[in-house]
Amino acid sequence: MADQTTDRPRTDVSTSTSALASDKGKTAIADTVVSKIAGMATREVSGVYNLGGGSARAVGALRDRIPGSRTNYSQGVTVEVGERQAAIDVDLVAEFGVALADLAAGVRRNVIASVERMTGLEVTEVNITVHDVHLENEDDSDAESTSRVE
């Protein structure tokens, strides 16, 4: 097996302060794991209606209509994961009437706490983009157009 670490600077594992590396071995956390944790942490915050921009939500809506399909918990979340740190971008739709600055602060706080607690990675930043505000009557018009007969 060829050594694939020749291009990367070597880290002395014994002096590393990360909980993911020790003299017994190294633990790697995949991007998808961090993305799912961040997505679930975002959904836990009151005032978040949905995750993702317009196209991601459209694909998610199609996926939800397929029998047996599973929810994509990382929808609307982009991550960059290093050996000891992670940077996270969250795209979301907020409920109407929620103070967006407070919502962003709550999402940021919950995402950082969840990712750091579950992975041991230091979260360097959580960037949040609010793509839309959900109005209650938007669901009513969709329901009427899709369920005309029983």
C-alpha positions, 0 to 999 in steps of 0.5 A, spaced: 500 500 500 502 506 497 503 512 502 498 517 501 500 522 506 507 524 503 503 531 500 500 533 506 504 535 512 505 530 518 502 531 524 506 529 531 500 525 533 503 525 540 503 532 541 496 533 538 491 536 542 485 533 538 480 528 541 480 525 534 488 523 534 492 519 539 498 515 540 493 509 539 491 511 532 487 517 528 479 517 527 477 521 521 470 524 521 466 524 514 463 530 511 457 527 510 457 525 518 458 533 520 453 535 515 447 530 518 449 533 525 449 540 523 442 539 519 439 535 525 441 541 529 438 546 525 432 543 524 431 543 532 431 550 532 424 553 533 423 558 527 426 554 522 421 552 517 426 548 512 433 547 509 436 549 503 435 554 497 429 553 492 432 548 488 434 543 494 427 544 496 424 542 490 429 536 489 427 534 497 419 535 495 420 530 489 424 525 494 419 525 499 413 523 494 417 517 492 415 511 496 420 508 501 425 514 500 428 517 506 429 524 508 436 527 506 438 530 513 444 534 510 439 538 505 441 545 505 448 544 509 455 544 506 461 543 510 468 543 510 472 538 514 479 538 516 483 533 521 481 538 527 476 543 525 470 544 521 466 550 517 459 549 516 454 553 511 447 553 512 441 555 507 434 555 510 427 558 510 425 561 516 418 562 519 414 568 518 415 573 524 421 570 527 427 575 528 432 573 523 438 575 527 436 571 533 434 565 529 441 565 526 444 566 533 440 560 535 442 556 529 449 557 530 449 556 537 446 549 536 450 547 530 456 549 534 454 545 540 452 539 537 458 538 532 463 539 537 460 535 542 458 529 537 465 529 533 470 533 537 472 537 531 472 545 533 467 549 529 471 555 526 465 558 523 457 557 521 455 561 515 447 562 515 443 564 509 436 565 509 433 564 502 426 565 504 420 566 509 415 561 509 408 564 510 402 560 513 397 561 507 403 558 502 401 551 504 394 552 504 394 553 496 399 547 495 394 543 499 388 545 495 391 544 488 394 537 490 388 534 493 382 536 489 379 528 490 379 523 495 
